[in-house]
C-alpha cells in the first residue's frame, strides 16, 4: 500500500539554505525550459511533444544527473495526464510553468528514491544529492550529501520502499517541506469491525453530511471555511483586474492561490481522517460518496452549483478518503445521488419538496435537515440495492433477510477551527421536527 510522509526540513546554516534555494530554483528553471519546449512542439503540427533536448549537460552540475532525469520525468507525467484529460474532455489547460525569473520561480524539486535518505529518531535528518558544481562551491566532499534537519513525526517511519521525494518552499508557512511516498506492508492495516455502511452527501455550506446503517449521523459544517475561500477568490479577482496588459499573475496572486488551496486541503485532509475514524468505530466497511456530477446536473440553484463546483476538489478528496479508509480495511465507492437532495423520505416526492437554507419541507408534513436527509435517502437507496444483490446471489428469503429500520441518533455537528474538527454543542436546526419514523435500511 502506498502512503506519503509529510515533514518540514530546516537547513543547518545560512550557507546550506542558500545552497538549497539555488537547487530548487535551478529545478524550477529546468522545468520551465522543458515545458516551454514541449508547448512549442505541441503547437507545431510537424513536431513531437515528447522529442526534447538533452538537459543534463547544462543542469547536471547543479542538480545532479538523477534529479535532471526526475524533473524531466515529472514533466512527462504532467503532459500524459493532460492528454488523458483532454481525451475525456476534462483538460483545463496545458501544463503550466513554475513561476518565472522576473517575478520569482516556485522553489520545487524532485529527488530520485536512491538519491536521498531519511534517518528517523531523536535527531531526524534528510540527506539529498546535489550536483558537483554546487558541492565545490559550498565545500561539500565528493561523496557528501546536503544534510537537512527534519521536523515532525512521520505517519509511516517503517516502510518497505521509498519513492521519489518532492521538496518545496512553502511561502505561506515560510518553511521547506518534503513529501516522501512510501510503500508499507498491508499487514499493518486495520480491519473493519463489522459490515455496516455509510453514505456521504457533499456540499459547500455543509461539507459532508453522513448517515450510517447504525443510525449515526455526522454533519461537517463548512460555512466559515467556504467564506474564507470566497474572500480569497474575490481578492485574487481584484488583484488580477489591476495587472498590466499582458500579465496574468503576480507573486501576491500566486501566494493567495496557494494559501487558499492549502487551507482547503488541510481541512479536507483532517475531515477525511476524522470521518473515517468515527465510522470505523461504528463498524462501517463500505462508504458511498455521492458523485458531484449529479449535484451539478440537478441542484437547487446556479449559486449553489458554483459554490459546490469551485470549492470542492472532488477527485482529490475522494482519493484522500479512499487512502485513509484503506488503512482501516474499508472501501469507498462513488455512486449516483441524483435527486436525493429533493426527495422526501416520507412520501418519495421530488417535485413538491421545498428547500430553504438547511431545511427540507414537503406538503405531506415532513420537515428535516436537508443535507442529513439527502445522505439518509442516498444510503437507503444503495443499501436496498446492496441487499437485493445479496439476496439474488444467495437466494435468501425475505423472511430470513429483512430490512430493519433503525431510528436516527441525534446528529453530531462538527466545526473546523483551522486545526481540527471538533463537536459543536449546537443541535441541527429542525432536527427535533424530523419525522422519527424515517430511518436508514439495515443489513
C-alpha positions as CSV (number, residue, x, y, z in Angstrom):
1,X,0.0,0.0,0.0
2,X,1.3,3.5,-0.9
3,X,1.3,6.3,1.6
4,X,3.0,9.7,2.0
5,X,5.1,11.1,4.8
6,X,5.0,14.9,5.1
7,X,7.5,16.8,7.1
8,X,9.4,20.1,7.4
9,X,13.1,20.3,6.7
10,X,15.4,23.0,8.1
11,X,18.9,23.9,6.7
12,X,21.5,23.8,9.4
13,X,23.3,27.0,8.3
14,X,22.8,30.1,6.1
15,X,25.1,28.5,3.5
16,X,23.1,25.4,3.5
17,X,19.9,27.4,3.0
18,X,21.4,29.3,0.1
19,X,22.6,26.1,-1.5
20,X,19.1,24.5,-1.1
21,X,17.4,27.6,-2.6
22,X,19.7,27.5,-5.6
23,X,19.0,23.8,-6.1
24,X,15.2,24.4,-6.0
25,X,15.4,27.5,-8.2
26,X,17.5,25.6,-10.8
27,X,15.0,22.8,-10.8
28,X,12.2,25.3,-11.5
29,X,14.2,26.8,-14.3
30,X,14.8,23.4,-15.8
31,X,11.1,22.5,-15.6
32,X,10.2,25.8,-17.3
33,X,12.6,25.1,-20.2
34,X,11.4,21.6,-20.7
35,X,7.8,22.7,-20.5
36,X,8.4,25.6,-22.9
37,X,9.9,23.2,-25.5
38,X,7.0,20.8,-25.1
39,X,4.4,23.6,-25.5
40,X,6.2,24.8,-28.7
41,X,6.2,21.2,-30.0
42,X,2.5,20.8,-29.2
43,X,1.7,23.9,-31.2
44,X,3.7,22.7,-34.2
45,X,1.8,20.0,-36.1
46,X,5.1,18.6,-37.5
47,X,6.8,18.3,-34.1
48,X,6.7,15.6,-31.5
49,X,5.8,16.8,-28.0
50,X,8.0,14.0,-26.5
51,X,11.1,14.9,-28.5
52,X,13.0,17.4,-26.3
53,X,16.6,18.5,-25.9
54,X,19.2,16.9,-23.6
55,X,19.5,19.0,-20.4
56,X,21.9,17.0,-18.3
57,X,24.9,18.9,-19.7
58,X,23.5,22.3,-18.7
59,X,21.9,21.4,-15.4
60,X,23.7,18.2,-14.2
61,X,26.5,20.2,-12.5
62,X,23.9,22.0,-10.3
63,X,21.2,19.3,-9.8
64,X,23.0,16.1,-10.5
65,X,22.0,13.9,-13.4
66,X,19.4,11.9,-11.5
67,X,17.5,15.0,-10.5
68,X,17.5,16.3,-14.0
69,X,16.0,13.0,-15.0
70,X,13.3,13.1,-12.4
71,X,12.2,16.6,-13.3
72,X,12.0,15.6,-17.0
73,X,10.0,12.5,-16.0
74,X,7.7,14.6,-13.8
75,X,7.0,16.9,-16.7
76,X,6.4,14.0,-19.0
77,X,3.8,12.7,-16.5
78,X,2.1,16.1,-16.4
79,X,1.8,16.0,-20.2
80,X,0.5,12.5,-20.2
81,X,-2.1,13.5,-17.7
82,X,-3.1,16.5,-19.8
83,X,-3.6,14.2,-22.9
84,X,-5.7,11.8,-20.8
85,X,-7.9,14.5,-19.5
86,X,-8.1,16.1,-23.0
87,X,-9.4,12.8,-24.4
88,X,-12.1,12.8,-21.7
89,X,-12.9,16.5,-22.5
90,X,-11.8,17.5,-19.0
91,X,-8.5,19.2,-19.6
92,X,-8.2,22.7,-18.1
93,X,-5.1,23.7,-20.0
94,X,-1.6,22.6,-20.9
95,X,0.9,22.0,-18.0
96,X,2.0,25.4,-16.6
97,X,5.2,27.0,-15.5
98,X,6.8,27.2,-12.1
99,X,6.8,31.0,-12.0
100,X,9.4,33.0,-13.9
101,X,12.7,34.7,-13.5
102,X,11.3,38.2,-13.3
103,X,8.6,37.6,-10.7
104,X,10.2,34.7,-9.0
105,X,10.1,31.0,-9.6
106,X,8.3,28.4,-7.4
107,X,11.0,26.7,-5.5
108,X,10.5,22.9,-6.0
109,X,12.4,19.8,-6.9
110,X,12.1,16.0,-7.2
111,X,14.8,13.7,-5.9
112,X,15.1,10.1,-7.1
113,X,14.4,7.5,-4.4
114,X,18.1,6.3,-4.5
115,X,19.4,9.9,-4.3
116,X,18.2,10.7,-0.8
117,X,18.0,9.1,2.7
118,X,15.9,9.9,5.8
119,X,17.1,8.9,9.3
120,X,14.3,8.9,11.9
121,X,15.0,9.3,15.6
122,X,15.5,12.0,18.2
123,X,17.6,14.0,15.7
124,X,15.9,13.1,12.4
125,X,17.7,14.2,9.2
126,X,17.3,14.2,5.5
127,X,20.3,13.9,3.1
128,X,19.9,14.7,-0.6
129,X,22.2,14.5,-3.6
130,X,23.4,17.8,-5.2
131,X,25.4,18.4,-8.3
132,X,29.2,18.6,-8.4
133,X,29.4,22.3,-9.1
134,X,27.3,23.1,-6.0
135,X,29.4,20.8,-3.9
136,X,32.6,22.5,-5.0
137,X,31.1,26.0,-4.3
138,X,29.8,25.2,-0.9
139,X,32.6,22.9,0.3
140,X,30.9,19.5,0.3
141,X,33.0,16.4,-0.2
142,X,32.9,14.3,-3.3
143,X,30.6,11.7,-1.7
144,X,28.9,14.1,0.7
145,X,25.2,15.0,0.5
146,X,23.4,18.1,1.7
147,X,22.2,17.3,5.3
148,X,19.0,18.9,6.5
149,X,17.2,18.7,9.9
150,X,13.8,17.1,9.8
151,X,11.0,18.4,12.0
152,X,7.7,16.5,12.5
153,X,6.9,12.8,13.2
154,X,6.1,10.7,10.1
155,X,3.0,8.7,10.0
156,X,5.0,5.8,8.4
157,X,8.5,5.5,9.8
158,X,8.7,1.8,8.9
159,X,8.3,1.1,5.2
160,X,9.3,-1.4,2.5
161,X,10.3,1.1,-0.1
162,X,10.6,4.9,-0.6
163,X,9.5,6.7,-3.7
164,X,10.6,10.0,-5.4
165,X,10.9,12.8,-2.9
166,X,9.2,16.2,-3.5
167,X,10.9,19.1,-1.8
168,X,9.3,22.6,-1.9
169,X,9.4,26.0,-0.3
170,X,6.1,26.8,1.3
171,X,5.8,30.5,1.1
172,X,2.8,30.8,3.3
173,X,4.3,28.8,6.2
174,X,7.8,30.1,5.4
175,X,9.4,26.7,5.6
176,X,10.8,24.0,3.3
177,X,8.5,21.0,3.2
178,X,9.1,17.4,2.0
179,X,6.7,14.8,0.7
180,X,8.0,11.3,0.8
181,X,5.9,8.5,-0.9
182,X,6.4,5.1,0.8
183,X,5.2,1.6,0.4
184,X,4.1,-0.2,3.5
185,X,3.2,-3.8,4.3
186,X,-0.6,-4.4,4.2
187,X,-0.3,-6.4,7.4
188,X,-0.1,-3.0,9.2
189,X,-3.6,-2.2,8.2
190,X,-6.6,-2.4,10.5
191,X,-9.8,-4.3,9.6
192,X,-13.5,-3.3,9.7
193,X,-15.2,-4.1,13.0
194,X,-18.5,-5.1,11.2
195,X,-20.2,-4.8,7.8
196,X,-22.1,-1.6,8.2
197,X,-22.5,1.1,5.5
198,X,-22.2,4.9,5.4
199,X,-23.3,7.4,2.8
200,X,-22.0,10.9,2.3
201,X,-23.7,13.9,0.8
202,X,-21.2,16.6,-0.3
203,X,-21.8,20.3,-0.4
204,X,-20.4,23.7,0.4
205,X,-22.4,25.1,3.4
206,X,-22.1,21.7,5.0
207,X,-19.1,20.0,3.6
208,X,-20.2,16.5,4.4
209,X,-23.4,15.0,5.8
210,X,-23.0,11.4,6.7
211,X,-25.6,8.7,7.7
212,X,-24.7,5.1,8.7
213,X,-26.8,2.0,8.9
214,X,-26.2,2.0,12.7
215,X,-28.3,5.2,12.9
216,X,-25.3,7.6,13.4
217,X,-25.4,11.0,11.6
218,X,-22.5,13.4,11.2
219,X,-22.5,16.9,9.8
220,X,-19.3,18.8,9.0
221,X,-20.1,22.5,8.7
222,X,-18.3,24.4,6.0
223,X,-19.8,28.0,6.0
224,X,-16.8,29.6,7.7
225,X,-14.3,27.7,5.6
226,X,-16.1,28.4,2.4
227,X,-16.4,32.1,3.3
228,X,-12.6,32.4,3.7
229,X,-12.2,30.6,0.4
230,X,-14.6,33.1,-1.3
231,X,-12.8,36.1,0.3
232,X,-9.5,34.9,-1.1
233,X,-11.2,34.3,-4.5
234,X,-12.6,37.9,-4.6
235,X,-9.2,39.3,-3.6
236,X,-7.5,37.3,-6.4
237,X,-10.0,38.7,-8.9
238,X,-9.4,42.3,-7.7
239,X,-5.7,42.0,-8.0
240,X,-6.0,40.4,-11.4
241,X,-8.0,43.4,-12.6
242,X,-5.2,45.7,-11.6
243,X,-2.5,43.8,-13.6
244,X,-0.9,45.5,-16.6
245,X,-2.0,44.2,-20.1
246,X,-0.2,41.0,-20.9
247,X,0.3,40.0,-17.3
248,X,-1.8,37.2,-15.8
249,X,-0.4,36.8,-12.3
250,X,1.9,38.2,-9.6
251,X,3.7,36.9,-6.5
252,X,0.8,38.1,-4.4
253,X,-1.8,36.4,-6.6
254,X,0.2,33.1,-6.6
255,X,0.6,33.4,-2.8
256,X,-3.2,33.8,-2.4
257,X,-3.9,30.9,-4.7
258,X,-1.5,28.7,-2.7
259,X,-2.9,29.8,0.7
260,X,-6.5,29.3,-0.4
261,X,-5.7,25.8,-1.7
262,X,-3.6,24.9,1.3
263,X,-6.3,25.9,3.8
264,X,-9.0,23.9,1.9
265,X,-6.8,20.8,1.5
266,X,-5.7,20.9,5.2
267,X,-9.4,21.0,6.3
268,X,-10.3,18.2,3.8
269,X,-7.4,16.0,4.9
270,X,-8.4,16.4,8.5
271,X,-12.1,15.8,7.6
272,X,-11.3,12.5,5.8
273,X,-9.2,11.3,8.8
274,X,-11.8,12.3,11.4
275,X,-14.8,10.9,9.4
276,X,-13.1,7.5,8.7
277,X,-12.0,7.0,12.3
278,X,-15.6,7.8,13.5
279,X,-17.4,5.5,11.1
280,X,-14.8,2.7,11.6
281,X,-15.8,2.8,15.2
282,X,-19.4,2.2,14.1
283,X,-18.3,-0.9,12.2
284,X,-18.6,0.6,8.8
285,X,-16.9,-1.4,6.0
286,X,-18.2,0.5,2.9
287,X,-18.6,4.2,2.4
288,X,-20.7,5.5,-0.5
289,X,-19.9,9.0,-1.8
290,X,-22.3,10.9,-4.0
291,X,-21.0,11.9,-7.4
292,X,-20.7,15.7,-7.8
293,X,-21.8,15.4,-11.5
294,X,-25.3,14.6,-10.2
295,X,-25.2,17.7,-8.0
296,X,-24.2,19.9,-10.8
297,X,-26.8,18.5,-13.2
298,X,-29.7,18.9,-10.8
299,X,-29.1,21.2,-7.8
300,X,-31.0,23.9,-6.1
301,X,-29.6,27.0,-7.8
302,X,-26.8,28.3,-10.0
303,X,-25.2,29.9,-7.0
304,X,-25.2,26.6,-5.1
305,X,-23.7,24.9,-8.1
306,X,-20.9,27.4,-8.3
307,X,-20.1,27.0,-4.6
308,X,-20.0,23.3,-4.8
309,X,-18.1,23.1,-8.1
310,X,-15.5,25.8,-7.3
311,X,-14.8,24.9,-3.7
312,X,-14.5,21.1,-4.0
313,X,-11.5,19.4,-5.5
314,X,-13.7,16.3,-5.7
315,X,-11.3,13.8,-7.1
316,X,-8.6,14.8,-4.7
317,X,-11.0,14.5,-1.7
318,X,-12.2,11.1,-2.8
319,X,-8.6,9.9,-3.1
320,X,-7.8,11.2,0.4
321,X,-10.9,9.5,1.7
322,X,-10.1,6.2,-0.1
323,X,-6.5,6.2,1.1
324,X,-7.5,6.8,4.7
325,X,-10.2,4.2,4.5
326,X,-7.8,1.7,3.1
327,X,-5.8,1.9,6.4
328,X,-8.9,0.5,8.2
329,X,-9.7,-2.1,5.6
330,X,-12.7,-0.1,4.3
331,X,-13.7,0.7,0.8
332,X,-15.0,3.9,-0.8
333,X,-17.4,3.8,-3.7
334,X,-18.6,6.8,-5.8
335,X,-22.3,6.3,-6.6
336,X,-25.1,8.4,-8.2
337,X,-27.0,10.5,-5.8
338,X,-29.3,12.1,-8.4
339,X,-32.5,13.7,-6.8
340,X,-31.6,12.6,-3.2
341,X,-31.4,16.3,-2.2
342,X,-35.0,16.8,-3.4
343,X,-36.7,13.5,-2.4
344,X,-39.0,13.5,0.5
345,X,-38.1,10.4,2.7
346,X,-41.8,10.2,3.8
347,X,-43.7,10.2,0.5
348,X,-40.8,9.9,-2.0
349,X,-42.0,13.1,-3.8
350,X,-39.3,15.1,-5.7
351,X,-41.4,17.8,-7.3
352,X,-43.3,19.0,-4.3
353,X,-40.5,19.5,-1.8
354,X,-39.0,22.9,-0.9
355,X,-35.6,23.7,0.4
356,X,-34.9,26.8,2.4
357,X,-31.3,27.1,3.7
358,X,-30.7,23.9,5.6
359,X,-34.4,22.8,5.8
360,X,-36.3,20.4,3.5
361,X,-40.1,20.5,3.7
362,X,-42.8,18.6,1.9
363,X,-46.7,19.2,1.9
364,X,-47.0,15.6,3.3
365,X,-45.8,17.0,6.6
366,X,-42.1,16.1,6.5
367,X,-39.6,18.7,7.7
368,X,-35.9,18.0,8.4
369,X,-32.3,18.9,7.8
370,X,-31.8,18.9,4.0
371,X,-28.3,17.6,3.8
372,X,-28.7,14.9,6.5
373,X,-32.0,13.8,4.8
374,X,-30.2,13.6,1.5
375,X,-27.5,11.4,2.9
376,X,-30.1,9.2,4.6
377,X,-32.0,8.9,1.3
378,X,-28.8,8.2,-0.5
379,X,-27.9,5.4,1.9
380,X,-31.3,3.8,1.8
381,X,-31.3,3.7,-2.0
382,X,-27.9,2.0,-2.3
383,X,-28.4,-0.2,0.7
384,X,-31.6,-1.6,-0.8
385,X,-29.7,-2.3,-4.0
386,X,-26.9,-4.0,-2.0
387,X,-29.4,-6.2,-0.1
388,X,-31.2,-7.0,-3.4
389,X,-28.0,-8.1,-5.0
390,X,-27.0,-10.1,-1.9
391,X,-30.4,-11.9,-1.9
392,X,-30.1,-12.7,-5.6
393,X,-26.7,-14.2,-5.2
394,X,-27.6,-16.3,-2.1
395,X,-31.3,-16.9,-2.7
396,X,-32.3,-15.8,0.8
397,X,-36.0,-15.4,1.5
398,X,-37.5,-12.1,2.8
399,X,-38.4,-13.8,6.0
400,X,-34.8,-14.6,6.7
401,X,-33.3,-11.3,5.5
402,X,-35.4,-8.4,6.4
403,X,-35.0,-4.6,6.1
404,X,-34.5,-3.5,9.7
405,X,-35.3,0.3,10.2
406,X,-33.1,2.0,12.8
407,X,-34.1,5.3,14.3
408,X,-31.6,8.1,13.7
409,X,-29.5,9.2,16.7
410,X,-29.1,12.9,17.5
411,X,-26.8,14.2,14.7
412,X,-23.3,15.2,15.6
413,X,-22.2,18.6,14.3
414,X,-18.6,19.3,13.7
415,X,-16.8,22.6,13.2
416,X,-13.3,23.5,11.9
417,X,-11.0,25.6,13.9
418,X,-8.1,25.7,11.5
419,X,-6.5,22.7,13.3
420,X,-9.1,20.0,13.9
421,X,-12.8,19.1,13.6
422,X,-14.5,19.3,17.0
423,X,-18.0,18.6,18.1
424,X,-20.3,21.6,18.4
425,X,-22.9,21.6,21.2
426,X,-25.4,23.3,18.9
427,X,-28.1,20.9,17.6
428,X,-29.0,20.7,14.0
429,X,-31.8,23.2,13.0
430,X,-35.2,21.5,12.8
431,X,-33.8,18.1,13.8
432,X,-36.4,17.8,16.6
433,X,-39.1,18.1,13.9
434,X,-37.6,15.5,11.6
435,X,-40.0,12.6,11.2
436,X,-38.8,10.0,13.7
437,X,-40.1,7.1,11.6
438,X,-37.6,7.9,8.8
439,X,-34.7,5.5,9.1
440,X,-31.9,4.0,7.1
441,X,-32.1,0.4,5.9
442,X,-30.1,-2.1,8.0
443,X,-28.5,-5.1,6.7
